[in-house]
Amino acid sequence: MKTLVLLVSVIAFASSLQAQQSGPITNTDGRKTTSLNGDWQVIVDPYESGYYNYRYQPSDNGYFKNAKPKTKSDLIEYDFDNSTTLKVPGDWNTQSDQLFFYEGTVWYKKSFDYQRKPERRVFAYFGAANYLADVYLNGEKIGQHEGGFTPFSFEITKLLRDSGNFLIVKVDNKRRRDAVPTLMTDWWNYGGLTRDVKLIETPLTFVQDYMVQLQRGSRNVESGWVRLEGARRNQKVTVRIPEAQITKSFTTDANGLAKFDFKADLKLWSPESPKLYDVTIEAETDQVSEQIGFRSIETKGTDILLNGRPIFLRGVCIHEEAPIRGGRANSREEAQMLLGWAKELGANFVRLAHYPHNEHMIREADRLGIMVWSEVPVYWTIQWENPDTIDNARNQLSEMITRDKNRAAVIIWSVANETPLSDARLAFLKNLVSRAREIDGTRLLTAAMERHYVDATTQMIDDPLGEYLDVLGCNEYVGWYDGLPEKADKLEWRSKYQKPVIMSEFGGDALYGHHGDDLTRWTEEYQESIYRHQIAMLKRIPFLRGTSPWILTDFRSPRRPLPKIQDYWNRKGLISSGGEKKKAFFVMQQWYRELQSQAR
Ligand code: GCB
């Protein structure tokens, strides 16, 4: 059980559509919220002595009690109020030199007052905490959450006081073999309360969640559901889209659920015209509104169809790292900068690697008209046979889809990246695929897969997982890990499946400003040469329907120590860590401009 709600017993809903592991609040839009961002007092606790006693048993008097000496003789070996602070949201690694490589536990504490009105409920909401979070209010445990990139919330109505509340979170980012991701990745393990923390107030019975999207395969039937949480489950709910004069009412059942379909001719969302409508969900006891776009996404043979028309996904991969300042990104401005560069490259699509990014990215993509591939950190060598690992991956996948299911920008969910073939892995990933289809039947499913040579010049895509996916992602590093750049010239690509392929990674490292001839590793010229040969090869692949080179910007990785070149950065960015464009950026940009003009 990844999320343990001790205070309120969240009703165990029957249908999978209703399964809710991330806590009662999934959407914070249009709600009364109180930000708890800012400075939090922290205690770095590498031995977890704030949690375990000296016999390594969980202690009743851990740091979560926020104890103070009552007499001058009292022995208490910690004191939040005289401890250092860290900014939330933010990773700890880039806020303190001492914590740069730190992997372990940090305790966070925030004090606040809150005058709750009698007919209201209050929830503590966390945009994300990497990786394992134990949450306490006023000395009592309110829940635990596992997974570093998705939101969770716990109800605190009954524990809340008018003044002097203290919220304490133990955040542990130790890597574990059985976790998702597992021990080995190629990105920085930024720890901490990396996204917004807030209190959310709702009525006693509130609109807990809803989905309003075009029905799969349709361009004029809206389909979805609304779910209420609280004592008054049975209510009239109305979905309104005022700009389109739509008002449709339904009644929720004994579980608080209403499913609906209705016809509506809306202006469809697309990269050229990212139309969003104000949508209001109105129940008798609550009302929420947000902006939602409507578009259809399907495949037909090897084509991807957006609103019924074939498209080519001109993409780029992005890690959730803040440009220039470094560290985990978590602001609208950082999302605008990253997506702005993607647009400048000529992209209409981004692959948000390798975990769900913060909500600013998705909402900006919605506004800017950039299609999104969003994925879970099922990466490389997960423990395929461990039932806890699969539960964890399913939960992270569910939380990702739950958060972003109403975002038109998201067209593809990805269940895995470069996972080695085995029966256990196939069973694990099939499980994720069916989970994703269960909660969201409207989007395409993919995974970034590997491929293999059938002879010296033929690459084959035939991963058995391909049978269960809509779109085949394929990572290849011809010219970098696989031969020299010109190797691409003679390559032929074959696929076992009549399905669209996205070349979801290719590229190579270059240190910005490092020059030489095009066979000298780490130079901008070598990287540029990879892109030239790659593009010529990609143009010859008949079933190719998208590309997302690796990667938009350089990003930190502990696997990359080469002094003076890498210095713990993966240098495959088309843009440097300082925001400077490398030569390869312009090669890719030129191709995307050509593709864009052909598409018109
Ligand atoms: C890959 C991985 C990506 C790495 C990249 C690299 O195949 O999917 O996470 O960062 O290669 O740079 O080696």
Boltz pocket constraint, residues with backbone or C-beta under 6 A from the ligand:
constraints:
  - pocket:
      binder: B
      contacts: [[A, 186], [A, 354], [A, 417], [A, 418], [A, 475], [A, 505], [A, 550], [A, 570], [A, 572]]
      max_distance: 6.0
